């Protein structure tokens, strides 16, 4: 049985001279739920932000990420890009290993109640590609996934390969003869892991989910890099036979803001003089069309309501299809939400979305329609005392926020992502005691090794452990910002409980 963080914590050790940290175990943390005599009314697994990534896709824009490096001359103006992570080639392995962990813990750690469902709150894919969405369905339904695209069975054409050398990316096999080590290795202490690329593109067998899976729509499931609505040119480029390697020397990087805009308008700026190289075309990389995400889950829309245990889950589609990575909802969906709440008075209601309410700030529209922002949604929910919890993702962080007051309130909780540190999931256990609902939370790491050994077999589970180690050492997120500590969250938002009056 995998351990939860009530049993043990995985923490980052002290940095070496280049800032690299190994991982180690510490005693777990526990905040037990008080004895109430209440009855269990539901039990959910929660995962978010898998970012299943086709790291060989030509429509990705990894080459922009270097302008946010710690020593970039543009760092003051371009603070964050987020289009490249060294661990992005291992997202399928992390998802499969996390699902094995989810299946192994089939009861609530505190109540012993059986798990009712697995809720996955968006950014399931990284670049809104058909093959990435297919990988997800195969992982949760069971089957074999072949990561990569465009000739990956013969050679890896992504930026991590030493055959496509660029010192700004981490190359686990090391530098080509005659070249110095890449910047992540040379400046930030990243290791050599020979054979990692070969192992990363090996087929992965998933046993599928033991529970019903409830999938929520995220911005990376609809928009390129979670930001840009694809036009015809970008759709052709995604399946085409060439890839941009970097910006040309005379291109001003400050023009890239639209490619990573939190609120629309958002667009890729295509540099006509950028160096390019040939790759194999692949129609499986096609950008998803509107409706593809919903139909893959057997639904007619990206927002839905479903009863799970004695809970009613009401899921919102907070993606702004006009562009920008922050969220909002349209007025049609907002009216639907109000109607759902009116007809759910006999249920305990849990809201699910990708974006948490503080990030629903994107009111941009290309057709003149009004977008409803987070504060307006919160005010609607506060009118219904049977709404007890809003579960979300997007910010890649364990966090909790109370809305309302002690007499009329609900909680909003986000869980860490599976691509960035600390790569965790969460179990929610719901108990009813008279006019109160108690929500217990337990955070869980994926069950994979903490330490990588040079002679270790690079199995799926080992690769997931390496991904966590790489994520723990994100060189753009080190001191003084220390974002990884924020992503962990405090003990008050991990293994804890929240009370909500429902009168």
C-alpha positions, 0 to 999 in steps of 0.5 A: 500500500502506498504511503500518504503524506500522513505517513511520510513527507518527501522534502527537498534536501540542502542545495549543493554549490550549483543549487541542486537538491536531492530528495529525502523522507521526513516523518508524516504530518497528521491533523486527525478529524475529531470524532463526530458520529457523522456518516460518510457521504462521499469520497473522492480522489483529486488529480489536476494538471497532468500536462500530458506533453507531446514533447516532439510537437512543432507547435510548441514554443520551448525556444521562448522559455530561455528569456525567463532564465535567471541570467537572461537580460530580459528577465526584468521584463519577461518574468515567466514564460513556462513553455519548457520544463526538463521533466516534460518528456516524462509526463505520461510516466508520471500520470501512469504511476500516479494512477497506479497509486490512486488505484492502490489506495481505494479507501479514505485514509481516515474513514475507511470508506470506499472511493467513489470517483476520480476527479481530474480538474483539467490541463490534462493535455499540454498543447491541446493535441489529439494524440495527447487527449488519446493518451489520457483516455488510454491511461484511464481506460487501460491500454498501451501508450506510445509517447511521442510523435512524428517518427518517435519509433526511430529517433527522438526529435524533441529538444532534449535529444543531443542530436538536436543540440541547443545548450539552453535545454537539458540533454540527459545523454550529455553534450555531443563531442566537442561541445561543453555541457548544456546550461542546466547541467553546467550552471544548475547541477542537472545530472547526466542520465544516459538512456533517459530519452530512449526509455521516455519513448518506450511504450507504457502499459496502463491498467486503467482507473478502478473508479469512474473518472470525471474529467474537467476542461482546462485551458491547455485542453483547448488552447495552444500552450494553454493560451492561444486559440489555433488558427488555420496556419497553426493547425497546419503547422502542428501536423507539418514537417518543420519546426522552429528551433529558435528566434532569429538574432534580430527578433525582439523577444519582447514581442512574445508577450501575446504567446503567454498572455494571461488575458486575451488577446493572445497570439503566436508571433511567427518569426519569418527568419527563425531557423527551422529544421525538418521533421516527419509530419504526423496527423495525430498531432492535430489540434483538438476541435471544439467538442472533442474534449467533451465527446472523448468523455461521453458528454455533450458539453464541457460543463456538467453535473453528476451525482457521486455518492451522496454528493452532487458534483457541478463542473464548470468550463472556465476556459476562455476560448477567445484566448489567454490562460486565465479563466471565466465563464460565458453567460449561458453557462452562468445561467445553467449554473444558477439553474443547477443550484436551484434544483440541488437543494436536497444535495450537498454540492461540490463545484469543480473547475480548472480555474480557481475563482481568483484566477477567473479574471479573463473577460476578453471576448472577440464577439462582444459577449460578456464573460462572467468572472470569479467574484460573480460566481462566488457571490452566486454560490454563497446564496446556497448553503448546501455548496460546501466545496469548490475543487480546482487546479490551474495554479499548480499549488496546494492551497485553500481559501474560505469564502463567506463567514462562519455562518455562511461559507464554503471552501475553495481548494486546489491541489498541486499539479503532476508536472511541477513539484511536488507532483501530488494528488489529494483524497477528499472524505466528506462526512455529514453530522447534523447541520454540518459537513466535515471535509477531510483532506489527505495529500498523496505522492505518486509511489516512485523512487526518491533517488535515482541510481546510475545503474537503475533500470529506467522503468515507468515508475523510476522515470516518474521518480526522476520527473519529481526530482527534476521538478524539485530543481526547477532552475527558473523557480529557485531563490529568491522567489522559492516558488516550490515552497509555495507549491507545496502549501502549508500543513494547514492546507494538506492533511487537514479538515474543514467544517461547513454549516449547511443549514 
